[in-house]
Amino acid sequence: MNRTVVKTFKHKVGKNQFVIIKIFQKAISKVRHGNALASNAVNVKIFKKPKLRKV
């Protein structure tokens, strides 16, 4: 069973704002004969929200 939990936090230091992403995941592979592969690879994409214009 594969399980992934993702938690994101915003942390501000001075004028800079950082995004902290914590990824907890688990991959299990079982076989009786042959090869098995359990991968914990992660693909992360970060999108920037467009700023709203003030009229």
VEXNUNU-451062 format. One record per residue: x, y, z of N, C-alpha, C, O in turn; residue in one letter; residue number from 1. Coordinates in nm, 4 decimals. Atoms other than C-alpha are relative to their C-alpha. Layout:
BEGIN
+----------+----------+----------+----------+----------+----------+----------+----------+----------+----------+----------+----------+------+-----+
!     n.xx !     n.yy !     n.zz !    ca.xx !    ca.yy !    ca.zz !     c.xx !     c.yy !     c.zz !     o.xx !     o.yy !     o.zz ! type ! seq !
+----------+----------+----------+----------+----------+----------+----------+----------+----------+----------+----------+----------+------+-----+
!        X !        Y !        Z !        X !        Y !        Z !        X !        Y !        Z !        X !        Y !        Z !    A ! NUM !
...
+----------+----------+----------+----------+----------+----------+----------+----------+----------+----------+----------+----------+------+-----+
//
This chain:
BEGIN
+----------+----------+----------+----------+----------+----------+----------+----------+----------+----------+----------+----------+------+-----+
!     n.xx !     n.yy !     n.zz !    ca.xx !    ca.yy !    ca.zz !     c.xx !     c.yy !     c.zz !     o.xx !     o.yy !     o.zz ! type ! seq !
+----------+----------+----------+----------+----------+----------+----------+----------+----------+----------+----------+----------+------+-----+
!   0.0839 !  -0.1174 !   0.0000 !   0.0000 !   0.0000 !   0.0000 !   0.0883 !   0.1236 !   0.0000 !   0.1805 !   0.1336 !   0.0809 !    M !   1 !
!  -0.0747 !  -0.1257 !   0.0040 !   0.1367 !   0.3416 !  -0.0918 !  -0.0778 !   0.1063 !   0.0763 !  -0.1994 !   0.1193 !   0.0623 !    N !   2 !
!   0.0637 !  -0.1045 !  -0.0784 !   0.0678 !   0.6270 !   0.1428 !   0.0859 !   0.1250 !  -0.0051 !   0.2071 !   0.1178 !   0.0154 !    R !   3 !
!  -0.0720 !  -0.1261 !   0.0072 !   0.1639 !   0.9934 !   0.1031 !  -0.0770 !   0.1054 !   0.0778 !  -0.1976 !   0.1220 !   0.0599 !    T !   4 !
!   0.0570 !  -0.1114 !  -0.0747 !   0.1012 !   1.2810 !   0.3421 !   0.0867 !   0.1216 !  -0.0283 !   0.2084 !   0.1171 !  -0.0103 !    V !   5 !
!  -0.0738 !  -0.1216 !   0.0334 !   0.1992 !   1.6331 !   0.2358 !  -0.0502 !   0.1131 !   0.0884 !  -0.1703 !   0.1385 !   0.0967 !    V !   6 !
!   0.0338 !  -0.1160 !  -0.0820 !   0.2093 !   1.9303 !   0.4725 !   0.0818 !   0.1179 !  -0.0496 !   0.2024 !   0.1054 !  -0.0709 !    K !   7 !
!  -0.0711 !  -0.1193 !   0.0457 !   0.2971 !   2.2828 !   0.3587 !  -0.0179 !   0.1111 !   0.1025 !  -0.1243 !   0.1266 !   0.1624 !    T !   8 !
!  -0.0002 !  -0.1113 !  -0.0930 !   0.3856 !   2.5815 !   0.5725 !   0.0635 !   0.1200 !  -0.0672 !   0.1509 !   0.1051 !  -0.1526 !    F !   9 !
!  -0.0651 !  -0.1229 !   0.0438 !   0.4700 !   2.9448 !   0.5002 !   0.0707 !   0.0592 !   0.1202 !   0.0122 !   0.0726 !   0.2276 !    K !  10 !
!  -0.0824 !  -0.0522 !  -0.1085 !   0.7486 !   3.0913 !   0.7102 !   0.0645 !   0.1298 !  -0.0468 !   0.1266 !   0.1335 !  -0.1530 !    H !  11 !
!  -0.0520 !  -0.1302 !   0.0405 !   0.8509 !   3.4580 !   0.7015 !   0.1215 !   0.0347 !   0.0851 !   0.1172 !   0.0279 !   0.2079 !    K !  12 !
!  -0.1214 !  -0.0437 !  -0.0666 !   1.2031 !   3.5740 !   0.7850 !   0.0366 !   0.1352 !  -0.0595 !   0.0810 !   0.1432 !  -0.1741 !    V !  13 !
!  -0.0259 !  -0.1334 !   0.0523 !   1.2472 !   3.9481 !   0.7503 !  -0.0961 !   0.0334 !  -0.1128 !  -0.2177 !   0.0241 !  -0.0963 !    G !  14 !
!   0.0829 !  -0.0290 !   0.1170 !   1.1233 !   4.0499 !   0.4048 !  -0.0263 !  -0.1243 !  -0.0839 !  -0.1122 !  -0.1222 !  -0.1721 !    K !  15 !
!   0.0110 !   0.1216 !   0.0816 !   1.1580 !   3.6968 !   0.2654 !  -0.1044 !  -0.0950 !   0.0567 !  -0.1172 !  -0.1112 !   0.1781 !    N !  16 !
!   0.0995 !   0.0990 !  -0.0395 !   0.8794 !   3.4401 !   0.2700 !   0.0378 !  -0.1341 !  -0.0630 !   0.0620 !  -0.1425 !  -0.1834 !    Q !  17 !
!  -0.0419 !   0.1325 !   0.0444 !   0.9637 !   3.0695 !   0.2449 !  -0.1169 !  -0.0970 !   0.0083 !  -0.2022 !  -0.0862 !   0.0964 !    F !  18 !
!   0.0980 !   0.1077 !  -0.0017 !   0.7462 !   2.7710 !   0.1628 !   0.0727 !  -0.1264 !   0.0438 !   0.1718 !  -0.1665 !  -0.0172 !    V !  19 !
!  -0.0583 !   0.1234 !  -0.0516 !   0.8273 !   2.4592 !   0.3643 !  -0.0953 !  -0.1135 !  -0.0346 !  -0.2133 !  -0.1098 !   0.0005 !    I !  20 !
!   0.0809 !   0.1152 !   0.0410 !   0.7030 !   2.1300 !   0.2199 !   0.0553 !  -0.1236 !   0.0695 !   0.1710 !  -0.1606 !   0.0501 !    I !  21 !
!  -0.0388 !   0.1244 !  -0.0658 !   0.7131 !   1.8187 !   0.4363 !  -0.0775 !  -0.1134 !  -0.0657 !  -0.2006 !  -0.1122 !  -0.0687 !    K !  22 !
!   0.0627 !   0.1122 !   0.0706 !   0.6463 !   1.4948 !   0.2472 !   0.0345 !  -0.1286 !   0.0752 !   0.1514 !  -0.1623 !   0.0936 !    I !  23 !
!  -0.0166 !   0.1288 !  -0.0664 !   0.5942 !   1.1676 !   0.4311 !  -0.0625 !  -0.1036 !  -0.0915 !  -0.1823 !  -0.0980 !  -0.1195 !    F !  24 !
!   0.0586 !   0.1026 !   0.0846 !   0.5532 !   0.8672 !   0.2086 !   0.0648 !  -0.1349 !   0.0261 !   0.1756 !  -0.1454 !   0.0787 !    Q !  25 !
!  -0.0401 !   0.1364 !  -0.0298 !   0.5846 !   0.4944 !   0.2256 !  -0.0336 !  -0.0864 !  -0.1214 !  -0.1456 !  -0.0813 !  -0.1722 !    K !  26 !
!   0.0237 !   0.0914 !   0.1120 !   0.6224 !   0.2388 !  -0.0535 !   0.0462 !  -0.1396 !   0.0416 !   0.1576 !  -0.1570 !   0.0912 !    A !  27 !
!  -0.0296 !   0.1381 !  -0.0393 !   0.6135 !  -0.1357 !   0.0070 !  -0.0127 !  -0.0891 !  -0.1224 !  -0.1050 !  -0.0742 !  -0.2024 !    I !  28 !
!   0.0047 !   0.0936 !   0.1117 !   0.6892 !  -0.4103 !  -0.2405 !   0.0315 !  -0.1404 !   0.0513 !   0.1300 !  -0.1605 !   0.1224 !    S !  29 !
!  -0.0206 !   0.1386 !  -0.0434 !   0.6567 !  -0.7870 !  -0.1824 !  -0.0183 !  -0.0944 !  -0.1181 !  -0.1114 !  -0.0781 !  -0.1970 !    K !  30 !
!   0.0138 !   0.1042 !   0.1019 !   0.7115 !  -1.0825 !  -0.4147 !   0.0483 !  -0.1323 !   0.0571 !   0.1242 !  -0.1360 !   0.1539 !    V !  31 !
!  -0.0511 !   0.1320 !  -0.0376 !   0.7664 !  -1.4536 !  -0.3806 !   0.1126 !  -0.0434 !  -0.0928 !   0.2102 !  -0.1044 !  -0.0493 !    R !  32 !
!  -0.1026 !   0.0339 !   0.0983 !   0.9669 !  -1.4984 !  -0.7016 !   0.0220 !   0.1213 !  -0.0892 !  -0.0725 !   0.1932 !  -0.1216 !    H !  33 !
!  -0.0284 !  -0.1082 !   0.0932 !   1.1417 !  -1.2464 !  -0.9235 !   0.0472 !   0.1275 !   0.0691 !   0.0940 !   0.1246 !   0.1830 !    G !  34 !
!  -0.0497 !  -0.1281 !  -0.0485 !   1.2253 !  -0.8791 !  -0.8769 !  -0.1148 !   0.0896 !   0.0440 !  -0.2256 !   0.0815 !  -0.0091 !    N !  35 !
!   0.0983 !  -0.0969 !  -0.0468 !   1.0404 !  -0.6068 !  -0.6881 !   0.0689 !   0.1348 !   0.0168 !   0.1864 !   0.1420 !   0.0531 !    A !  36 !
!  -0.0549 !  -0.1344 !  -0.0120 !   1.0905 !  -0.2325 !  -0.6858 !  -0.0980 !   0.0874 !   0.0781 !  -0.2135 !   0.1034 !   0.0387 !    L !  37 !
!   0.0800 !  -0.0954 !  -0.0769 !   0.9600 !   0.0064 !  -0.4197 !   0.0737 !   0.1320 !  -0.0051 !   0.1860 !   0.1432 !   0.0441 !    A !  38 !
!  -0.0660 !  -0.1286 !   0.0211 !   1.0374 !   0.3660 !  -0.5049 !  -0.0631 !   0.1073 !   0.0870 !  -0.1854 !   0.1155 !   0.0988 !    S !  39 !
!   0.0473 !  -0.1138 !  -0.0787 !   1.0115 !   0.6690 !  -0.2785 !   0.0303 !   0.1313 !  -0.0722 !   0.0536 !   0.2332 !  -0.0071 !    N !  40 !
!  -0.0285 !  -0.1207 !   0.0775 !   1.0704 !   0.9200 !  -0.5596 !  -0.1166 !   0.0984 !   0.0111 !  -0.2325 !   0.0587 !   0.0237 !    A !  41 !
!   0.1013 !  -0.1042 !  -0.0151 !   0.8860 !   1.2517 !  -0.5384 !   0.0165 !   0.1029 !  -0.1105 !   0.1281 !   0.1445 !  -0.1414 !    V !  42 !
!   0.0015 !  -0.1123 !   0.0938 !   0.7893 !   1.5080 !  -0.8021 !  -0.0770 !   0.1135 !   0.0653 !  -0.1916 !   0.0960 !   0.1067 !    N !  43 !
!   0.0624 !  -0.1155 !  -0.0643 !   0.7133 !   1.8541 !  -0.6632 !  -0.0049 !   0.1149 !  -0.0989 !   0.0959 !   0.1491 !  -0.1609 !    V !  44 !
!   0.0152 !  -0.1190 !   0.0824 !   0.5745 !   2.1481 !  -0.8591 !  -0.0553 !   0.1107 !   0.0882 !  -0.1517 !   0.0903 !   0.1620 !    K !  45 !
!   0.0453 !  -0.1152 !  -0.0779 !   0.5353 !   2.4911 !  -0.7012 !  -0.0477 !   0.1059 !  -0.0976 !   0.0267 !   0.1482 !  -0.1860 !    I !  46 !
!   0.0586 !  -0.1011 !   0.0863 !   0.3042 !   2.7407 !  -0.8687 !  -0.0169 !   0.1285 !   0.0788 !  -0.0559 !   0.1264 !   0.1955 !    F !  47 !
!   0.0147 !  -0.1300 !  -0.0626 !   0.3024 !   3.1108 !  -0.7918 !  -0.1384 !   0.0553 !  -0.0339 !  -0.1778 !   0.0586 !  -0.1505 !    K !  48 !
!   0.1321 !  -0.0556 !   0.0221 !  -0.0413 !   3.2651 !  -0.7452 !   0.0144 !   0.1390 !  -0.0619 !   0.1003 !   0.2164 !  -0.0196 !    K !  49 !
!  -0.0075 !  -0.1345 !   0.0573 !  -0.1022 !   3.5715 !  -0.9637 !  -0.0496 !   0.1042 !   0.0989 !  -0.1447 !   0.0805 !   0.1733 !    P !  50 !
!   0.0401 !  -0.1082 !  -0.0894 !  -0.1266 !   3.8992 !  -0.7754 !  -0.1257 !   0.0682 !  -0.0562 !  -0.1380 !   0.0901 !  -0.1767 !    K !  51 !
!   0.1219 !  -0.0692 !   0.0411 !  -0.4660 !   4.0691 !  -0.7826 !   0.0287 !   0.1487 !  -0.0165 !   0.0957 !   0.2100 !   0.0666 !    L !  52 !
!  -0.0206 !  -0.1429 !   0.0258 !  -0.4676 !   4.4170 !  -0.9320 !  -0.1036 !   0.0821 !   0.0751 !  -0.2219 !   0.0481 !   0.0775 !    R !  53 !
!   0.0911 !  -0.0923 !  -0.0674 !  -0.6169 !   4.6982 !  -0.7292 !  -0.0362 !   0.1117 !  -0.0978 !   0.0518 !   0.1721 !  -0.1592 !    K !  54 !
!   0.0460 !  -0.1026 !   0.0937 !  -0.8259 !   4.9389 !  -0.9345 !  -0.0221 !   0.1309 !   0.0714 !  -0.0610 !   0.2295 !   0.0088 !    V !  55 !
+----------+----------+----------+----------+----------+----------+----------+----------+----------+----------+----------+----------+------+-----+
//
